[in-house]
Amino acid sequence: MLAGLLFLAFAFFAFAQAAAVRNGGQTAADAAAVSAAKDDRDLLYEGFLDSLEDGDTWRDWLDAVAPLSGDGCGEAARFAHLNRSDLLDCEPVTREGGTGYRVGIETRFDTGDTFVPGADHKTARADATAVIRPRCEVEEAEEADGDRDGELQLTCDGEELTVDPDDEDPDVAPSDLFSVVLVE
């Protein structure tokens, strides 16, 4: 009886180890996908600020449709590595109205030695997708006024924001203009 209880306890421990590896793998995949999308979000933010002097080109940046030249997959690989995992694949995607990245990882940590046959030293694979979503709309009066002099009035998730193109250090952050979310 005692031997049966001990075996059952070790079996539960082996399943807990496997669950911890799976959860750690999913966390690593989530972090990698979010970091890739955040890298692009930062580029959109910088492009938006730089383009405020260029007529209407800032609209493409604010709508997150401007072409980017960043290395989101490089950031994904870096964050996978920080989470003791390897990046298996990374690709730009469009999902649920936003652009972002789908990544796949495999953990470098494993279940270790177990008493369950075939469960020794198993790693985990996980996928995650993160996208960037614009949060802001231009005020209607601003939209009608094709010749913009001065500040730009935005409504970002119901909150009013003012962006002054002449301000060297604007009081607006990338997360004010764009959200990064996990999807799928």
C-alpha positions as CSV (number, residue, x, y, z in Angstrom):
1,M,0.0,0.0,0.0
2,L,2.8,2.4,1.0
3,A,4.7,1.6,-2.2
4,G,1.6,2.3,-4.3
5,L,1.1,5.7,-2.6
6,L,4.8,6.6,-3.1
7,F,4.5,5.7,-6.8
8,L,1.4,7.8,-7.1
9,A,3.1,10.7,-5.4
10,F,6.1,10.4,-7.8
11,A,3.7,10.2,-10.8
12,F,1.9,13.4,-9.7
13,F,5.3,15.0,-9.3
14,A,6.3,14.0,-12.8
15,F,3.1,15.5,-14.2
16,A,3.7,18.7,-12.3
17,Q,7.2,18.9,-13.7
18,A,5.7,18.5,-17.2
19,A,3.1,21.2,-16.5
20,A,5.8,23.5,-15.3
21,V,7.8,23.0,-18.4
22,R,4.8,23.6,-20.6
23,N,3.8,26.7,-18.7
24,G,7.4,28.0,-18.9
25,G,7.5,27.4,-22.6
26,Q,4.2,29.3,-23.2
27,T,5.5,32.2,-21.1
28,A,8.7,32.3,-23.2
29,A,6.6,32.2,-26.4
30,D,4.3,35.0,-25.1
31,A,7.3,37.1,-24.1
32,A,9.0,36.6,-27.4
33,A,5.9,37.5,-29.5
34,V,5.1,40.6,-27.4
35,S,8.7,41.8,-27.5
36,A,8.8,41.5,-31.3
37,A,5.5,43.5,-31.6
38,K,6.8,46.1,-29.1
39,D,9.9,46.6,-31.2
40,D,7.6,47.5,-34.1
41,R,5.4,49.6,-31.8
42,D,8.4,51.7,-30.8
43,L,9.3,52.2,-34.5
44,L,5.7,53.3,-35.3
45,Y,5.9,55.8,-32.4
46,E,9.2,57.3,-33.5
47,G,8.0,57.4,-37.1
48,F,4.8,59.2,-36.0
49,L,6.8,61.8,-34.1
50,D,9.3,62.3,-36.9
51,S,6.5,62.6,-39.5
52,L,4.5,65.3,-37.8
53,E,6.2,67.9,-39.9
54,D,5.6,66.0,-43.2
55,G,2.0,66.9,-44.0
56,D,-0.3,63.9,-43.8
57,T,2.3,61.1,-43.6
58,W,1.8,61.0,-39.8
59,R,-1.6,59.4,-40.4
60,D,0.0,56.2,-41.8
61,W,2.2,56.0,-38.7
62,L,-0.7,56.6,-36.3
63,D,-2.8,54.0,-38.1
64,A,0.1,51.5,-37.9
65,V,0.2,51.0,-41.7
66,A,3.5,52.7,-42.4
67,P,6.3,50.4,-43.7
68,L,8.8,49.4,-41.0
69,S,12.4,48.4,-41.2
70,G,12.9,46.9,-37.7
71,D,14.1,43.6,-36.5
72,G,11.1,42.3,-34.5
73,C,12.3,38.7,-34.9
74,G,15.7,39.6,-33.5
75,E,13.9,40.9,-30.4
76,A,11.8,37.7,-30.2
77,A,15.0,35.6,-30.3
78,R,16.5,37.8,-27.5
79,F,13.5,37.4,-25.2
80,A,13.3,33.6,-26.0
81,H,16.9,33.3,-25.0
82,L,16.3,35.3,-21.8
83,N,13.6,32.8,-20.9
84,R,15.9,29.8,-21.5
85,S,14.3,28.9,-24.8
86,D,15.3,28.8,-28.5
87,L,13.3,30.6,-31.2
88,L,12.2,28.1,-33.8
89,D,10.4,30.4,-36.1
90,C,9.2,34.0,-36.3
91,E,7.0,35.5,-39.0
92,P,5.2,38.8,-39.5
93,V,1.4,38.3,-39.5
94,T,-1.9,40.2,-39.7
95,R,-4.5,39.0,-37.2
96,E,-7.7,40.5,-35.8
97,G,-7.1,43.9,-37.4
98,G,-3.5,44.3,-36.3
99,T,0.0,43.5,-37.6
100,G,2.5,41.7,-35.4
101,Y,4.4,38.4,-35.1
102,R,3.8,34.7,-34.7
103,V,6.6,32.9,-33.0
104,G,7.4,29.4,-32.0
105,I,9.9,28.4,-29.3
106,E,11.4,25.3,-27.7
107,T,12.5,25.3,-24.1
108,R,16.1,24.5,-23.2
109,F,14.9,23.4,-19.8
110,D,13.2,20.0,-19.4
111,T,11.3,17.7,-17.1
112,G,14.5,16.2,-15.8
113,D,14.6,12.6,-14.5
114,T,11.2,11.1,-13.7
115,F,9.7,7.8,-12.6
116,V,7.3,7.8,-15.5
117,P,8.6,5.8,-18.5
118,G,9.2,8.0,-21.5
119,A,8.8,11.3,-19.6
120,D,12.5,11.9,-18.9
121,H,14.1,15.1,-20.1
122,K,11.2,16.3,-22.2
123,T,11.2,19.9,-23.5
124,A,8.2,22.0,-24.5
125,R,7.3,23.7,-27.7
126,A,4.9,26.7,-27.7
127,D,3.5,29.3,-30.2
128,A,2.3,32.8,-29.6
129,T,1.0,35.6,-31.7
130,A,1.1,39.3,-30.7
131,V,-0.3,42.2,-32.7
132,I,-0.2,46.0,-32.5
133,R,-3.4,47.9,-32.4
134,P,-3.8,51.6,-32.9
135,R,-5.5,53.2,-30.0
136,C,-6.1,56.8,-31.4
137,E,-8.3,58.7,-33.7
138,V,-7.8,62.2,-34.9
139,E,-10.4,64.7,-33.7
140,E,-13.1,65.4,-36.3
141,A,-12.3,69.1,-36.5
142,E,-8.7,68.2,-37.0
143,E,-9.6,65.7,-39.7
144,A,-11.5,68.3,-41.6
145,D,-8.7,70.9,-41.4
146,G,-6.2,69.8,-44.1
147,D,-3.7,72.5,-43.1
148,R,-2.6,71.7,-39.6
149,D,-0.8,74.4,-37.7
150,G,0.2,73.6,-34.2
151,E,-1.0,70.8,-31.9
152,L,-2.6,67.6,-33.0
153,Q,-5.7,66.6,-30.9
154,L,-6.1,62.8,-30.6
155,T,-8.7,60.6,-28.8
156,C,-7.0,57.5,-27.6
157,D,-9.3,54.9,-26.1
158,G,-11.6,57.7,-24.9
159,E,-8.8,59.9,-23.5
160,E,-7.9,63.2,-25.0
161,L,-4.2,63.6,-25.9
162,T,-2.5,66.6,-27.4
163,V,0.7,66.2,-29.4
164,D,2.8,69.3,-30.2
165,P,5.0,68.7,-33.2
166,D,7.4,71.4,-31.9
167,D,7.9,69.7,-28.6
168,E,11.3,68.0,-28.4
169,D,10.1,65.7,-25.6
170,P,6.4,65.1,-26.1
171,D,4.3,64.0,-23.1
172,V,3.0,60.9,-24.9
173,A,4.4,57.4,-24.8
174,P,4.3,54.6,-27.4
175,S,1.7,52.8,-25.2
176,D,-0.6,55.8,-25.3
177,L,-0.8,55.5,-29.1
178,F,-0.6,51.7,-29.7
179,S,-1.4,48.6,-27.7
180,V,0.3,45.3,-28.0
181,V,-1.9,42.3,-27.4
182,L,-1.6,38.5,-27.5
183,V,-4.1,36.9,-29.9
184,E,-5.2,33.4,-30.8
